[in-house]
């Protein structure tokens, strides 16, 4: 009798597991919470970002801070223009120019001035 009740319990458990996906598919989807909506929005805006840039963007976005990436690009573009103009005015060429540009773009003004 004991084996019979164990087999019956196992059969009922298996039947419940088999029916679970059917019930899950028929239930209505819950609306997303505010946090889930914010996460989805931030995630879609961060497409193409990787690594630390993605982490920083997501952190700022989820906190509600400004995530305008055009300002950062403009600053980098301005830095590139400035360093390039300085390298040209110093008539730097080849490895010397490459080294200067690398140092200048990293923002190390003291090392860039010594070149």
Long-range contacts (C-beta under 8 A, 24 or more apart in sequence): 38-62, 42-67, 79-104, 79-105, 79-107, 80-105, 83-112, 86-112, 90-115
